[in-house]
Amino acid sequence: MKEASKIYLDMNDLHVKAGQYIARLIGVEDAYITSGAGAGMVLAVAACIVRNRPDRLGTFPNVQDLKHEVIVQKKHRNFYDYIIEIPGAKIKEIGTEEGTTEKDLINAINDKSCAVMHFVFDPQEGVLPLDKVVNIAHSFGVPVIVDAAAEVPPRENLKKFYETGADLILFSGGKDIGAPNDTGIILGRKEYVELCRKLGPHSYDKVDGRTRIYIGRPMKTSKEDIFGVVAAIKKYLSMDEKERIKKWEDKVDYIISELTKAGIKNVIKMYPSGFCHPRPVCIPRVEIQPPNDESADKLLIKLRQCDPPIYAYSFRDKLYINPQCIRDGEEEIVAKMLKKILRP
């Protein structure tokens, strides 16, 4: 990244070559580095809206006369999905709180459908699985976008959703992959990724070489970030994933052991599921039932007021510690602070 800051180059060419390089490493058709998974969602939806209308690349968000409905299962609705509507799309919700059927999806697809958005919150009972979503959507010629922003580890997920048949898959670069925090990656079918890239911040006309300003212009990624993402992906694919997960297990076990020895009760190791907890779900958590009728939210405040501050999260009035961002040795600090505020 430091070296990249000292050179000048064609940003569009860099995006193309960096994306192709990442795609080869992972084993997909193409890839594009974005300024976060949220930016990737905007570009992916925009690409699906104008995929058959190259004359409309510069008309966002005024695209309601085109195919602009994005189908989302009701159980997949979340506080990120409004991003779908930034390029002028409209969310079409299907199913109920109990779940979604194949018939629900079939009946929802019409001449306004531009894409199906699938949020990966597995395992989630009642949700129509991705393979069935892909089969139905593709039978109508409708592409499928997968939001998998926080779905690594396991590392196999970088290719899993693509192999299931999704057309565009969104990942965060700044979570477990370890790239700069303001980056993301779009993986998928070449025709769609190329269109995302064209709508992005560094597009230009191949005929006259003039810069073109499309919806992705405010979503710039620097050359430093692009090199950072490439380096992070190379490193991530070479890591010993089992060893990393074992270290997280050890940190959780250590914290639980220390709290138990201190006489603190109702402390267990758990694995989250669905959208109830921060993703990914393969990482163990320390679950603590607050003692003496004290609320979990009050304990969160106390932990943040520690020196150094400790950031946990709560759900249904229980406190959770995720070891993913705890460096070696820091589990001792976490355990010490927890004992201090939880000891009866």
N, C-alpha and C positions, 0 to 999 in steps of 0.2 A: 504494500500500500504506500509505503514511504517512497519507493522508487517510482511508482505510478504518478505520484504528485509532481514529479520533476519532468515529465514528458508530455508531449502534445501528440494527439492522434485523432483519428476519425471515430467519434463516439458510436456511430451506427455500426461501423465495421467491428468495433470492439464488442458491442452487444451481440452481433451475429456470431463471431468466433468464440466468445466466452460461452454463449448459450450452446453452441454446437459441441464444444468441449465438455461441458457439464453433461449434456445429453448422452455423449458417448460413455462417460464414466458411469452414469446411472443405468443406461440401457434403454433409453426412450428416444423418440424421433427427434424432438427438439426441446429447447429450454430457453427461457428469457428471464433475466434478472430484473427485479422490480424494486420499488421503494417500499417494500412491505407486502404482506399477503393481502391487506386491504386494497392497496393499489392494484394488485393482481386481480382482485375480484371485479373492480371497475373495468379494467381492460378486457377481462375475459367476457363479461356480459356485453360490453360494447362490441367486441369482435363477433359475438353470436348475433347481435342485432344487424350488423351491416355485412355479414359474411357473403351475401349475394348482391350487395349494393355498394360497390366500390365508389360510386358517385356520391355517397352520403357519409363518407368518413369524417367530414368536417361539420356535420349538422347537429351533433349532440348538444344538449339533451332533447332537441326537438325531433324525436323519432317515433312519435306515437302513430304515425301512418304506416310504419314498418312493423314487422314482427317484433314485439317488444315485451311480451309476457314471459316471466321466469317462474316456473313451477317449483314450489317448495312445500314439503310435507309439514303439516301442522306441528308435529312433534319435533321438527327441526328448527322451528322459529326461535330466534335468539337475538341478543342485543347487538350483533354484528350485521344482521341480514339487511338492514336499511341501506347498506352500502350498495346493494344490488340496484337500487333506484337512482343512484347518482347520475348514471348516464342516460336517464330517461326511461328506464325499464319500469315495469309494474310487477309486483309480486302477486302470483296467483296461488293461494293456499289451498292445499288438498288434504283430505283425511280429517281425523278427529284426534282428540287427546288420547283415545284408545289405540289409534294406529291408522295406517294407510293400506289400502288394498290395491291390487293390480288394476282393478276396475276403476278405482278413483283416478289413477294416473291416466289410463286410456281415455276416460271421459273428459279429462281436463285438457288434453292436447287438441289444439285447433289451429286455425290459420293465423292466429296472433302469437303462437308459442315460438319463442326464439331459443329457449334452453330450459333444461331442468337443473336446478342447483341442489347438490347433495352435500349436506354437512355431516362430517364423520363424527358421530357421537356414540359409536358402537362400544359396548353392546347396549342396545336400547329396544326394549320389547315393543312390538307392534309396528316398527318402522319397516317400510319396504326396502329390502337390501339393495345394495348398489348393482349387483349383477342383473337383477330383475328390472331395475330402473333403466339400466343401459339397454337391455334387450327391447323393452317397450319403446323407449324414446327413439332409439335408432330405427325401429320399424316404421316410425313416422318421419324419419329424417331429421330429428331434433337432437342437437348435441347435448352432452352432459358435462357440467362443471362440478368438480369436487373441491370443497373447502377442507383441506387437511392441514391447516396452518400449524397445529401443535401435535401432529400425529407421528412424530419420531421422538424417541424410539418406539417400536423397533425400526431398525434401518431398512428393513425389507419393504416398509410402507412407501418409500420413495419410488418404488416401481410397482407395487401391488395394485394401486387404483388404476394406473395406466394399463396394466395387464388385464384388469377386469373389464376394460373397454371405455373408460372415461376419456373425454376428448381434451379437457384442460384440468390440471390438478394444481392447486395452490398450496404452497408451503411458506412458512415464515423462515427467513434466514437467520434471524436473531434469537431464536429459541435454542433448542438442543443442538442444532447444526453448528452454532457458535460463530456465525458470520456477524458483520456489523448489525447492530440492533435495528437499524432503519432499512433493512433489506428483506426481500422475499424472492421466491422463485416460482415461475409458471412452467410446468412440465406438460408435455402432451403431444398431440398430433401436429405435424409440421404445418399444415395449412392454417390451423387456428393459432398456433404460436407465432407464426410469421405475421398474422394479422394483428395480434396483440402488440408485437414489436413495431409494426407500422403505425399503430395508434399511439405509441409511446412518445417519450419526450424528444427523441433524436431522429425522427423520421425525415426523409428527404426524397424528392422526386428523382428517379434514376435517369430521366430524360434530360432535364435541365440542371440537375444538381441543386435545386433550390430547397431550402428548409420548408417543411410543411408543419403547421401547427394544428395538432389534433387534441383530443381530450386528455391524453397522457402528458401534455407539456408540463403541468404542475407537479408531475410525479418523477422528477429526475433522480437518477442514480449517478453518483460520481464515478470517475474512472477508478478512484481509490476503493470505493465500495465494490465495484465489479471484480477487481482483483482480489479483494478480501473474501468475497463469496466463493470464487473459484478455489482459493487456498483452503477455505473452511470445508468445502465439499470434499476436496482431496483428502484432507485430514480425517474428516468424519467417516469416509468410506474405508479408511485404513485402521480405524480404532478397533480395539477388542471390546465389542459390545457386552459380552457376557461379564467381562471383568468390571466394566463400568456399573452394570446393574448390581453386581455382587457388592461393590463398594457402597452403593446406595442402601442395599439391604443391611450391610454392616453398620452404617451410620444410624439407621432406624433402630436396629437391635440395640445399639449402644445407648441411645437416648432412652429407650423403653427400660432397659436394665437399670440405668442410673436413677430414673424416676421411681421405679419399683423398689429399689433398695432404700430409697429415701422415704418410703411409706406412702407414696402417692398411688392411689387406686384408680381403677377404670382407665388404664392406659394400654392400648393394643396396637398391633400392626394391621393395616388394612390396605386393600387395593380398591381404588374407586371405580365407578362405572358410569356410563351415560354422560349427561351434561351437568351432573350434580357437582362435580369437582373439576378443578383445572386439569387439562389434558397434559401429557398422555396418561393412560390408565394402567400401563405396565409398570409404573414406578410406585413402590410401596410408600405409605404415609404413616406417620405417628398420629393416632387418634386419641384425643384426651377429653374425657368427660369432666367439665369444670367442677371443682369441689365446692361445697358449702353454698350451693345455689347461686354461685357467681356466674354471670353470663360470659359466653365465649367472646363476645365483642369487647367486653371490658378487659378481658385478658389480652386481646389483641393490642389494645391501647397500651397496656402495661409493658408488653413485650417491645413495642415500638419506642417506648420511653427508656428502654435499657441502654447501656453503653457497653458495647455497640448495640444499635437497635436491631431487633429481630422481627422479621416480617413473616407472619404465618397467615392462615386464613381460617374462616369458620363456616360451618354449614349445619343447619338444624341444631344450633347451640352446642356444637362440639368444635373443639380446636384441632387444627391439623398442621403438621409440619411436613413439608416436602423436602427431601434431601437433595434434590436435583441441583440446587444452587449453593449447596454447602460444600465449601472446599475442605480438603483433608485437614483435620484438626479442629475445624469449626464446630463439629458436632459436640465437642466438649464444652464450648462456650454456650451453645444452645441448651444443653442439658443443665449446666450450672444455673443459667438464668431461669429456666423453667422450674427447677427445684426451689429457687428463691421465691418465686411468686406463687407456687402451687403447694408448697410444703404446709401440711396442716398445723 
